[in-house]
Structure formats: structure tokens, C-alpha cells
């Protein structure tokens, strides 16, 4: 049985000192390469394998897999954050809160006029750091309250207030959203002492209109300790 003697061959490559230092710095930060020779050897082998088989080497496959795993981790975190933000929006839109403010809602409907409710909503937004202006139908294109904030960035919200016992319908959502566009508002918000129809909620989600029903409005008032002050608006 004969054995074939493998001859080693010295290969010389001339690189600048700057390139050499860059390569060494890369090796120090890499978990894959041990020495400068190791870097060159593996790089040449990988390139030859890629050229001959048009496929990645096992080592490169491993690197790609690690990169894909990191991307998956990032996507998982992003999706988690998105779902968290979405749940907040859903809470405000579909009013998944524990308390039932039936007594407070009845009080608003029976004792507070539409104009008084606009002042209450304006006060509520101001306590959350907004500058507000109560609109006039003749000059404000149907906007009941304009709220502006510069924290952390400029945002303008057009708020439509509905003090009613009837459910707000989809047609109203479209009208108020059109008014918000005319005002060049960043957000359209509709506040009612009542509820919204299922179709109204669906349209609002499509148009990115924020809906606040009577139950959630009372919850917001309670958070700002405004419910005890309601009798001041009578």
C-alpha cells in the first residue's frame, strides 16, 4: 500500500501594514478565526467551495444560521412590543376595563350639556399636558376641541365630543375623520357618553380613529380625579 506524500507550498502575499492591522483587529473580535493564517486559509477554502459547488460552506452555514437566529430574536422583541402597543390601543378602543361607571355615565347624560362636556374633555387633555382650544362650529369646521402637545414631538389632535344616549354610527366616524384631515390633525378622536356601533368601531380601526366611549371616559376622568369636580360644570 503506497502513500502519497503531501507537499507543502509556501504562499506569499503582500499587504500594507494598515490592511494587516485591520485584519488582526477583525480576528481579535471574531470567534471563528484564530490567527491571520487561519483567516486567509479558511477564506480561500470557503471561496473555492463556493465557486465549485455554488453553495455555502458548513462554516458559513453556521454563521448564516447564527445571524438568522439573531434576526429572529430581534423580530420576536419587535413583535412583542408591537403587540403590547396594540393591546393598549385595543383597550382604549374596545374599553376592556374592569370598572363599570354606569352611575357616572348617567350623571353625564342627564346633568351635563354638550358644551359643558367639551370643557370637561378639554380639562382632561390639559391635565395630560396638552394645550387645548374649544372650537366654534362656524370657524372650526366642526371640531369641538383642538389639543396640541409638543411632548415628545409635536402632535395635533382633533376631538369630537358626543353627549348622547344613542350609539355613534359609522357615518359619523367618516365625517369626523374628514374634518380632522381638513384641520391637518395628526389624530382624530371621538369621545361619547354612549357607545359605538360595531360598524363604527370597524371603520374607526380602518381609518386609525381613536374611540372613547362613556365607560372609558369616566375611567379617564377618575384617573385625573375629575369625577368629584363634575358638579362644578352644572
N, C-alpha and C positions, 0 to 999 in steps of 0.2 A: 504494500500500500504506500503510495507515494504522497508526499505532502508538498504543497506548493508554497514556496517561500514568498511572503508578502514583503514587498519593498516599500520602505517609507520614503517619501519625497518631500523635500523642504520647499515650501512655497513662500516667497517674499512679496509683501505688499507695502507700498509706500503711502503713508497717510500723514497729514500735517499733525503737528503737536496739538492744535486746537481740536481736531477731529478725534484724536486719541483720547484726550481728556473727556470729551463728550461721551465717547463710548464707555470709558471707565465709569463715569458718573451714572450712566444708564445701567451698567452691570450692578453697581452698588445698590441701586433701587429695585433691581429685578430679583425675583425669587427663582427664576428659571435658568439664568446664566451664572456660572461661577467665575470664569476668567475671560480675558479678551480673546484668547484662542477658542475657548468654548463658544463664545458668541459667534465668531467667524465660522467655526465648524458647523454648528447647528444651523446657522443661517444659510450656508451653502447647501447643506443636506436638504433643508426644507425647500429651498428654491428648486433644486434638482428634482425632488419628489413631486413638487407642484407642476413642473414642466412636463415630466414624463407621464404622470397619471392624471393630471388635471384635477387633483383632489388635495385636500389639506392633509398635512402630516398628523400623526397621533398627538404630537406635542401641540401643534397648532389647534387641533380639535379641542384639546383640553383648555387652551387659552380662550377659544371662542365660547366654550361651554361656561367657563368662569364668567366671561363677560355677559353672556345671556342670563346667567343666574343673578348677576348684579342688576341687570336691567329689569328682571322680573321683580327683584326686591324693591327697586325704585317705583315700578308701576304699582306694586302692592300698596306701598305707602301713599302714592298719589290717589289711588282708588279709595283707600281708607279715608283720606282727607276729603275727597270729593263726596263720598257717602255721608260723612259727618256733616259737611256743609249742606248737602241735600236734605238730611234729616231735619236740620234747623229750618230750612225753607218749608218743608212739609209740615212742621209743627205750626208755623205761622199761617200756612195756607189752609190746613185741614184741622187746626185747632185741637191737637191732641194734648190737652192739659187736664189735670186731674179735677180741678175745682169746677163747679157749676155755679155761675153767677146769675141765676135766674132772678133773684130779688133785685140785684143791681141793674140788670138789663131792663126789668120792668120800670124801675125808677127812672132810668134814662129816657125810655119811650114816653112815659106819662108826664114827666116833670121838666124835661129839658127840651128846648126848642132846637131847630136845626142850626140857627146862628149861635146859640149857646154851645152846642156840641162842637161847632167849628173852633170856638175859643178854647174848649177843653182839649181838643186834639192838638191845637196849636201849642198850648201849655205843655202837653205831654211831650211833644217833639223838642221844645225848647229845653226841657229838663234832661233830654238826651243829647244836648249840645248843639242843637240846630238854631239858626236864625229863621224866624217864620214871618210870613205875611198872610193875613186873611184876605182873600180875593173878593172882588166885586164882580158880579155877573156881567155888568156892562163893559168892563175894561179888562177882565182877566180870563176871558174865553172859557168860562165855566169852572175854573179852578177854585176850590173852596179854600185850600191852604197851600202856599208855596213854602217849602222848607229847604234851607240851604246849609250845607256843612262843608267845612274845609279840613276835617279831621278824619282820616289822614290825608285824603285828597278831596278836591272839590267835587261835590255831588249835589244835584238839584232834584228834589222830589216834588211831584205834583200830587196832592192828596185830595181825593173827593170824599166828602162826608155824607152819609145817607142815614138820617134819623127816621126810620120807618119800621113798620111791623111786617112789611112784605119782603119776600126774598128778592135780592138783586139778580137780574137776569143777564144773559149773555150779551144782549144788545147794548145794555148799559156799559158792560166791560169794554166793548169795542169803541163806543163813543168816548169814554173817558180816556182810553188809550190814545185815541186820535187827538184829543185835547192835550194830552201830555206831550205828544210829538210836536204839536203846534207851539207849546211852551218851551220846546227844546229841553225837556226834563230828562234826567238820566233814569228815573224810575217813576212809574205810575202806581199809586197806592189807593185802594178803595177801602174805606172804613164804614162799617154799618153797625147799627144796634141790633140788626136782624141776622139773616143768613144769606147764603148764595145758593142759587140753583146748581145742580150737578153740571149742567152745560156751561154755566158761568165759570165754574172752577176749571173746567177743561179748557175753555177759551183763554182764561187768565194764565194758565200754565203755558199755553202755546205762545202767548204774547209777552210772557215774563212780567205779568202784572201781579203785584202783591195784594192779597186779600186779607182783611182783618174783620172777622165777624164780631158780634156783640160780646160773646163769651171771652174771646181773646182780648178785645178792647178793655173789658173790665179787669182782666188779668194784668194788662199793661198798666192800667191806672193804679191797681193795687201795688204793683212793683214800685211805682213812684209816689206812693202814699197820697194819691189824689182822690180816692173814693170818699174819704171823710170830708173833702172840700167841695163835693158836688153841690151841696145846698147853697153854696155861695153864688152859684150861677143862676139860681132861680130868680 
